[in-house]
Amino acid sequence: MRDELTRPLQMITPPRSRRVSLVAKAAAAGAAVALISVLVTALVAIPIAVRVSDTRARQVLAEEAQLVTEVLRNRIDRGRTADEERLATTLRKRDVEIYLIRNGVSDRAGLPESVVRQISQGHPVSRRMAIAGRLSLVEGRPIADGDGVVLTAPAATGTAWAVLKGLWLPLGAGLLAGVLAGVLLARRLTRPLRNAAVAAARIRAGDHAVRVPVEDPPEVADLASALNELAGALAVSEARQREFLLSISHELKTPLTTLRGYAEALADGVVQESETAPVGRTMIGEADHLARLIDDLLALARLDAVDFPLQVAVVDLVPVVRAVQDAWQPRCTAHGVPLRVQVPDGPLMVTTDAGRLRQVIDGLLENALRVVPPGKPIVVELTAELKGAIIQVRDGGPGFTDDDLAVAFERGALHQRYQGVRKVGSGLGLALAAGLVRRLGGTVSAGHAPEGGAALTVTIPR
């Protein structure tokens, strides 16, 4: 059995679903994240790249303007000499135009009047503006007395497009990496989920020995642990149900065997006429025993039903508990068991179903009388408390061990534990009493009695 409980989970391919799988969703999410990352990077990088390119071009043109100004500082008033023409040709090869300003007048057309005027007034110029219909960088340096030099170069255009074109490769690589990462991550995460789904299907099919490997992440590990605990609890519950059914079948079989034996004896004429009345009383007693078992089983089955009948009213518990003595004194006396019933002097009013509460007390007394030896007492005590009433049934029997207290009201638990050790019932009485108390809104607990046996305490709220 231990090997079955700890054997590893065998993977079974679950039926395919038409819904989109987690792997596909994770791959799509990875691709979307990669795409958004690349686009955000582009939106940030393009303006920076354009600004850096423009700044660099301005620095280069400014350095050239400063150099040309130093070269022409002492001979600008001579007009365009052969050296100046060669310099202009050299600059033109690099798409840089040179304008010489003498006495506030440009030697070439096309230079905006605002630039000429600013240079003539002795102010340097550094800006982007349209020159001859084309966006250009303008760097001008004054010399003296309305003279100066102005260099123009086309402003860098297409930088944004160049940067964007360069993003296609990282964009594709990012998308591919995002899809691969999403698929790998999803497969890693869904493997334990698939294991859990398969295990749940096997548990549903009745295989309570299945166990799921517990692995990270923590959320998945919690799910696996919960499934393993569920499977273990179901296995224990199933074992208890089998034991309960076995014990109930034994309890039913005993009176049925007795009834069948006496019935066969009557049918065969074995029973003498003088013995007919005792045989009849025995058969009636066994039939009553069967009826009680069947009634208990039916009551247990109906306890959790919504339509379980309750007749709730305000009642005085003192006469309800006092009536117990009149009903049970003859049976206790016949067994040699002293019965003491203790109630308050005044009334004790609560809202409950008096009939069901009496059924609870009778069930607890039936359980006590079964195990209490002659000469040992049974005590039924009713006391009041601030929030309600307490009914306690104590006895001088063998009582409970500390381990018994936790399972005293579980169906068939004590029967399974003490069958063959001491006299036990079907295991239904205490479970039925606990269920009835819960339906009445109260609580029930088991403990040790000062009389030496068990103390069963029922608390009924006001």
PLY file of the C-alpha trace (Angstrom):
ply
format ascii 1.0
element vertex 462
property float x
property float y
property float z
element edge 461
property int vertex1
property int vertex2
end_header
0.00 0.00 0.00
2.86 2.38 0.83
4.45 1.77 -2.57
1.15 2.58 -4.26
0.79 5.82 -2.31
4.28 7.04 -3.19
4.55 5.87 -6.78
5.31 8.67 -9.24
2.61 10.17 -11.37
2.36 8.59 -14.81
1.61 11.20 -17.40
-1.59 10.70 -19.34
-2.31 12.89 -22.32
-5.45 14.89 -21.45
-8.03 15.56 -24.16
-7.24 18.54 -26.31
-9.28 21.66 -25.90
-10.31 24.11 -28.57
-9.36 26.97 -26.32
-6.00 28.69 -26.74
-3.38 26.93 -24.66
-1.27 28.64 -22.02
1.84 27.96 -24.10
0.40 29.88 -27.06
-0.72 32.71 -24.80
2.70 32.92 -23.17
4.42 32.93 -26.58
2.12 35.73 -27.76
2.73 37.63 -24.54
6.51 37.27 -24.97
6.32 38.50 -28.55
4.14 41.43 -27.48
6.54 42.37 -24.71
9.51 42.19 -27.10
7.68 44.29 -29.72
6.67 46.92 -27.19
10.22 47.01 -25.79
11.74 47.57 -29.23
9.17 50.24 -30.14
9.67 52.08 -26.86
13.42 51.89 -27.40
12.97 53.32 -30.89
10.80 56.16 -29.63
13.49 57.05 -27.11
16.51 56.38 -29.32
15.44 58.20 -32.50
15.19 61.70 -30.96
18.44 61.11 -29.12
20.17 59.93 -32.30
18.87 62.93 -34.28
19.98 65.33 -31.54
23.43 63.74 -31.25
23.90 63.78 -35.04
22.83 67.41 -35.26
25.07 68.43 -32.36
28.05 66.67 -33.90
27.45 68.31 -37.30
27.20 71.72 -35.64
30.44 71.19 -33.74
32.28 70.23 -36.92
30.85 73.17 -38.88
31.61 75.56 -35.99
35.23 74.38 -35.88
35.53 74.87 -39.63
33.98 78.34 -39.41
36.42 79.31 -36.68
39.36 77.99 -38.72
38.28 79.79 -41.90
37.77 83.01 -39.94
41.33 82.85 -38.61
42.69 82.19 -42.10
40.79 85.11 -43.71
41.00 87.57 -40.82
43.72 89.78 -42.42
42.80 89.52 -46.11
39.02 89.42 -46.36
38.96 92.93 -47.80
40.96 91.89 -50.87
38.11 90.09 -52.53
38.05 86.43 -53.53
41.64 85.50 -54.19
42.82 82.24 -55.77
43.45 80.85 -52.26
39.94 81.69 -51.21
38.54 80.05 -54.33
40.49 76.89 -53.59
39.23 76.97 -50.03
35.64 77.40 -51.24
36.08 74.54 -53.69
37.43 72.28 -50.96
34.53 73.10 -48.67
32.02 72.69 -51.47
33.25 69.13 -52.04
32.08 68.43 -48.52
28.75 70.12 -49.25
29.74 73.22 -47.26
29.13 76.68 -48.74
31.15 79.75 -47.71
29.85 83.33 -47.71
32.13 86.31 -47.22
30.60 89.44 -45.74
32.38 92.73 -46.40
31.08 96.02 -45.04
27.70 94.39 -44.21
27.19 92.93 -47.70
27.39 89.23 -48.68
29.53 88.39 -51.65
26.90 85.85 -52.78
23.17 85.82 -52.96
21.03 83.40 -50.98
22.13 84.23 -47.46
19.23 85.56 -45.36
19.42 89.26 -44.53
19.04 88.53 -40.81
22.27 86.53 -40.82
24.16 89.23 -42.73
22.90 91.90 -40.37
23.83 89.90 -37.25
27.37 89.28 -38.55
27.75 92.94 -39.55
26.82 93.93 -35.98
29.61 91.74 -34.66
27.47 88.83 -33.33
28.22 85.19 -34.13
25.51 83.02 -35.69
24.75 79.34 -34.93
21.36 78.05 -35.96
19.26 75.80 -38.21
17.39 77.62 -40.95
16.36 77.42 -44.58
19.06 78.43 -47.07
18.02 78.44 -50.72
14.97 76.34 -49.84
16.92 73.67 -47.95
17.20 73.19 -44.20
20.79 73.98 -43.31
23.14 74.47 -40.42
24.51 78.01 -40.32
27.72 78.99 -38.50
28.86 82.60 -38.84
31.75 84.43 -37.25
32.32 88.21 -37.36
35.81 89.60 -38.06
35.73 93.37 -37.74
34.10 96.50 -39.17
31.10 94.70 -40.67
33.16 91.86 -42.10
32.68 88.14 -41.38
32.53 84.59 -42.63
29.43 82.34 -42.82
29.52 78.59 -43.51
26.39 76.62 -44.33
25.89 72.86 -44.59
22.76 70.79 -45.15
21.16 69.78 -41.87
21.21 66.06 -41.20
17.95 64.60 -42.46
16.94 61.00 -42.66
18.63 60.18 -39.35
15.34 59.03 -37.86
14.65 56.81 -40.84
18.18 55.43 -40.72
17.79 54.59 -37.03
14.37 53.04 -37.67
15.77 50.92 -40.51
18.49 49.75 -38.18
15.88 48.51 -35.71
14.45 45.84 -37.99
17.13 43.35 -37.08
16.86 43.84 -33.27
13.09 43.93 -33.62
13.07 40.54 -35.34
15.59 39.13 -32.89
13.57 40.48 -29.96
10.34 38.97 -31.29
12.01 35.61 -31.83
13.60 35.70 -28.39
10.28 36.73 -26.82
8.41 33.88 -28.49
11.07 31.33 -27.50
11.21 32.63 -23.92
7.42 32.59 -23.69
7.20 29.04 -25.01
9.94 27.76 -22.70
8.50 29.55 -19.68
4.97 28.37 -20.44
6.09 24.78 -20.90
7.97 24.98 -17.62
4.94 26.41 -15.81
2.30 24.24 -17.46
4.07 20.93 -16.88
3.13 20.79 -13.17
-0.31 22.13 -14.04
-0.78 19.33 -16.56
0.37 16.88 -13.89
-2.18 18.35 -11.49
-4.95 18.12 -14.10
-4.12 14.48 -14.82
-3.98 13.70 -11.10
-7.36 15.37 -10.54
-8.84 13.29 -13.36
-7.45 10.11 -11.82
-8.75 11.10 -8.38
-12.16 11.72 -9.93
-11.96 8.23 -11.46
-11.34 6.74 -8.01
-7.55 6.39 -7.98
-6.83 7.92 -4.58
-3.27 6.57 -4.49
-2.05 9.06 -7.09
0.43 11.71 -6.00
1.64 14.85 -7.80
5.33 15.85 -7.71
5.72 19.03 -5.65
7.89 21.51 -7.58
8.36 25.25 -7.94
7.01 27.90 -8.37
5.44 28.16 -4.90
1.89 28.63 -6.22
2.13 25.43 -8.26
3.76 23.65 -5.32
0.81 24.69 -3.12
-1.60 23.30 -5.72
0.29 19.99 -5.87
0.39 19.74 -2.07
-3.34 20.47 -1.87
-4.11 17.75 -4.42
-1.90 15.27 -2.58
-3.63 16.10 0.71
-7.02 15.78 -0.98
-6.09 12.38 -2.40
-4.85 11.26 1.01
-7.99 12.53 2.74
-10.20 10.78 0.18
-8.24 7.56 0.65
-8.70 7.77 4.44
-12.38 8.64 4.02
-12.90 5.75 1.63
-11.20 3.36 4.07
-13.38 4.63 6.91
-16.49 4.22 4.78
-15.53 0.64 4.01
-14.94 -0.04 7.71
-18.21 1.67 8.55
-20.15 -0.38 6.03
-18.52 -3.56 7.31
-19.44 -2.70 10.88
-22.99 -1.73 9.93
-23.41 -4.91 7.93
-22.29 -6.85 10.98
-24.69 -4.93 13.21
-27.55 -5.62 10.81
-26.59 -9.23 10.30
-26.63 -10.14 14.00
-30.35 -9.42 14.68
-31.29 -10.73 11.25
-29.55 -14.01 12.05
-31.40 -14.22 15.34
-34.74 -13.46 13.71
-34.12 -16.00 10.96
-33.13 -18.67 13.45
-36.25 -18.23 15.57
-38.44 -17.95 12.48
-37.08 -21.23 11.13
-37.59 -22.83 14.53
-41.21 -21.67 14.58
-41.75 -22.82 11.00
-40.32 -26.26 11.75
-42.39 -26.62 14.91
-39.30 -26.94 17.08
-40.43 -24.25 19.54
-42.76 -25.60 22.22
-45.99 -23.79 22.98
-44.71 -22.75 26.37
-41.68 -21.11 24.72
-43.64 -19.15 22.12
-44.05 -16.01 24.24
-40.33 -15.70 25.17
-39.33 -16.33 21.55
-41.77 -13.66 20.42
-40.36 -11.13 22.88
-36.84 -11.91 21.69
-37.87 -11.43 18.07
-39.59 -8.12 18.95
-36.42 -6.94 20.71
-34.25 -7.81 17.71
-36.74 -6.13 15.37
-36.62 -3.00 17.55
-32.82 -3.13 17.36
-33.01 -3.27 13.56
-35.52 -0.42 13.51
-33.22 1.78 15.62
-30.26 1.07 13.33
-32.30 1.92 10.26
-33.67 5.08 11.88
-30.14 6.19 12.81
-28.90 5.57 9.28
-31.80 7.54 7.81
-31.29 10.38 10.28
-27.57 10.56 9.47
-28.34 10.62 5.76
-30.84 13.45 6.21
-28.82 15.61 8.60
-27.20 17.66 5.84
-30.41 18.01 3.82
-31.92 21.48 3.51
-35.39 20.19 4.41
-34.30 18.44 7.63
-37.33 18.93 9.90
-36.88 21.12 12.97
-39.61 22.50 15.21
-37.88 25.40 16.89
-39.61 27.16 19.77
-38.84 28.78 23.12
-38.77 25.92 25.62
-37.87 25.35 29.24
-35.10 22.73 29.34
-35.68 21.81 32.99
-38.75 19.58 32.40
-37.16 18.21 29.19
-34.09 16.96 31.09
-36.09 15.95 34.19
-38.24 13.66 32.00
-35.09 11.73 31.11
-34.99 10.19 34.58
-38.52 8.79 34.33
-37.77 7.29 30.93
-34.34 5.82 31.64
-34.49 4.89 35.31
-36.02 1.41 34.70
-33.36 0.48 32.10
-30.52 1.77 34.26
-31.88 -0.09 37.30
-32.13 -3.28 35.27
-28.42 -2.94 34.42
-27.48 -2.09 37.99
-26.39 1.42 37.03
-27.33 4.39 39.27
-28.82 7.31 37.28
-28.65 10.86 38.62
-30.35 13.81 36.91
-29.39 17.30 38.10
-31.31 20.41 36.97
-31.50 24.05 38.16
-34.19 25.10 40.60
-35.66 27.69 38.26
-36.61 27.56 34.56
-33.94 27.66 31.85
-35.39 29.07 28.63
-33.73 28.59 25.23
-34.87 28.58 21.62
-34.47 25.07 20.25
-36.27 21.91 19.12
-37.12 20.08 22.33
-37.80 16.78 20.54
-34.47 16.78 18.71
-32.64 17.78 21.89
-34.27 14.89 23.74
-33.12 12.63 20.87
-29.56 13.86 21.47
-29.73 13.12 25.21
-31.21 9.67 24.59
-28.41 8.90 22.12
-25.74 9.90 24.63
-27.43 7.85 27.39
-27.70 4.84 25.06
-23.99 5.09 24.38
-23.14 5.43 28.07
-25.38 2.59 29.27
-23.79 0.25 26.74
-20.31 0.54 28.26
-20.86 1.41 31.94
-20.39 -1.62 34.24
-22.90 -2.35 37.03
-22.43 -0.15 40.07
-20.90 2.75 38.16
-23.05 5.89 37.82
-24.47 7.86 34.91
-25.06 11.58 35.52
-27.17 13.93 33.40
-26.61 17.54 34.47
-28.26 20.72 33.15
-26.59 24.05 33.97
-27.07 27.60 32.78
-24.38 29.82 31.34
-24.34 33.38 30.10
-24.87 32.52 26.42
-27.14 29.48 26.79
-27.44 26.08 28.45
-25.04 23.18 29.02
-26.21 19.57 29.12
-23.56 17.11 30.27
-23.82 13.31 30.27
-21.09 11.74 32.41
-20.45 8.12 33.30
-18.14 5.87 35.27
-17.31 3.61 32.34
-13.97 3.02 30.60
-14.07 6.53 29.14
-11.91 7.93 26.36
-8.20 8.18 25.86
-6.76 11.53 24.83
-6.54 10.23 21.25
-10.21 9.21 21.34
-11.38 12.75 22.10
-10.47 13.99 18.62
-12.50 11.28 16.83
-15.25 10.58 19.35
-17.98 11.98 17.10
-16.68 10.64 13.79
-18.93 8.01 12.30
-17.69 4.53 13.15
-14.26 5.70 14.42
-14.62 4.33 17.97
-16.32 1.18 16.68
-13.34 0.46 14.46
-10.90 1.27 17.27
-12.47 -0.86 20.01
-14.22 -3.66 18.13
-13.23 -6.91 19.83
-11.69 -5.02 22.77
-14.79 -3.93 24.66
-18.50 -3.70 24.06
-19.23 -1.20 21.31
-22.23 -0.19 19.25
-22.61 0.54 15.57
-20.71 3.79 15.80
-23.74 5.81 14.73
-25.06 7.16 18.04
-22.40 9.77 18.81
-22.13 10.85 15.16
-25.91 11.31 15.00
-25.96 13.25 18.28
-23.17 15.56 17.08
-24.98 16.18 13.79
-28.24 16.99 15.55
-26.49 19.42 17.90
-24.91 21.21 14.96
-28.29 21.52 13.25
-29.64 23.05 16.47
-26.87 25.65 16.36
-24.99 24.23 19.33
-21.67 22.53 19.97
-20.71 19.15 21.38
-17.42 17.99 22.86
-15.94 14.97 24.61
-13.77 14.92 27.71
-12.92 13.06 30.90
-15.52 12.83 33.67
-14.83 13.09 37.41
-16.79 9.83 37.76
-13.92 8.14 35.95
-15.44 7.70 32.50
-16.47 9.93 29.61
-18.02 13.40 29.74
-20.07 14.45 26.72
-20.96 18.15 26.80
-23.68 19.77 24.69
-23.95 23.57 24.56
-27.24 25.07 23.32
-27.27 28.86 22.67
-30.13 30.93 24.01
0 1
1 2
2 3
3 4
4 5
5 6
6 7
7 8
8 9
9 10
10 11
11 12
12 13
13 14
14 15
15 16
16 17
17 18
18 19
19 20
20 21
21 22
22 23
23 24
24 25
25 26
26 27
27 28
28 29
29 30
30 31
31 32
32 33
33 34
34 35
35 36
36 37
37 38
38 39
39 40
40 41
41 42
42 43
43 44
44 45
45 46
46 47
47 48
48 49
49 50
50 51
51 52
52 53
53 54
54 55
55 56
56 57
57 58
58 59
59 60
60 61
61 62
62 63
63 64
64 65
65 66
66 67
67 68
68 69
69 70
70 71
71 72
72 73
73 74
74 75
75 76
76 77
77 78
78 79
79 80
80 81
81 82
82 83
83 84
84 85
85 86
86 87
87 88
88 89
89 90
90 91
91 92
92 93
93 94
94 95
95 96
96 97
97 98
98 99
99 100
100 101
101 102
102 103
103 104
104 105
105 106
106 107
107 108
108 109
109 110
110 111
111 112
112 113
113 114
114 115
115 116
116 117
117 118
118 119
119 120
120 121
121 122
122 123
123 124
124 125
125 126
126 127
127 128
128 129
129 130
130 131
131 132
132 133
133 134
134 135
135 136
136 137
137 138
138 139
139 140
140 141
141 142
142 143
143 144
144 145
145 146
146 147
147 148
148 149
149 150
150 151
151 152
152 153
153 154
154 155
155 156
156 157
157 158
158 159
159 160
160 161
161 162
162 163
163 164
164 165
165 166
166 167
167 168
168 169
169 170
170 171
171 172
172 173
173 174
174 175
175 176
176 177
177 178
178 179
179 180
180 181
181 182
182 183
183 184
184 185
185 186
186 187
187 188
188 189
189 190
190 191
191 192
192 193
193 194
194 195
195 196
196 197
197 198
198 199
199 200
200 201
201 202
202 203
203 204
204 205
205 206
206 207
207 208
208 209
209 210
210 211
211 212
212 213
213 214
214 215
215 216
216 217
217 218
218 219
219 220
220 221
221 222
222 223
223 224
224 225
225 226
226 227
227 228
228 229
229 230
230 231
231 232
232 233
233 234
234 235
235 236
236 237
237 238
238 239
239 240
240 241
241 242
242 243
243 244
244 245
245 246
246 247
247 248
248 249
249 250
250 251
251 252
252 253
253 254
254 255
255 256
256 257
257 258
258 259
259 260
260 261
261 262
262 263
263 264
264 265
265 266
266 267
267 268
268 269
269 270
270 271
271 272
272 273
273 274
274 275
275 276
276 277
277 278
278 279
279 280
280 281
281 282
282 283
283 284
284 285
285 286
286 287
287 288
288 289
289 290
290 291
291 292
292 293
293 294
294 295
295 296
296 297
297 298
298 299
299 300
300 301
301 302
302 303
303 304
304 305
305 306
306 307
307 308
308 309
309 310
310 311
311 312
312 313
313 314
314 315
315 316
316 317
317 318
318 319
319 320
320 321
321 322
322 323
323 324
324 325
325 326
326 327
327 328
328 329
329 330
330 331
331 332
332 333
333 334
334 335
335 336
336 337
337 338
338 339
339 340
340 341
341 342
342 343
343 344
344 345
345 346
346 347
347 348
348 349
349 350
350 351
351 352
352 353
353 354
354 355
355 356
356 357
357 358
358 359
359 360
360 361
361 362
362 363
363 364
364 365
365 366
366 367
367 368
368 369
369 370
370 371
371 372
372 373
373 374
374 375
375 376
376 377
377 378
378 379
379 380
380 381
381 382
382 383
383 384
384 385
385 386
386 387
387 388
388 389
389 390
390 391
391 392
392 393
393 394
394 395
395 396
396 397
397 398
398 399
399 400
400 401
401 402
402 403
403 404
404 405
405 406
406 407
407 408
408 409
409 410
410 411
411 412
412 413
413 414
414 415
415 416
416 417
417 418
418 419
419 420
420 421
421 422
422 423
423 424
424 425
425 426
426 427
427 428
428 429
429 430
430 431
431 432
432 433
433 434
434 435
435 436
436 437
437 438
438 439
439 440
440 441
441 442
442 443
443 444
444 445
445 446
446 447
447 448
448 449
449 450
450 451
451 452
452 453
453 454
454 455
455 456
456 457
457 458
458 459
459 460
460 461
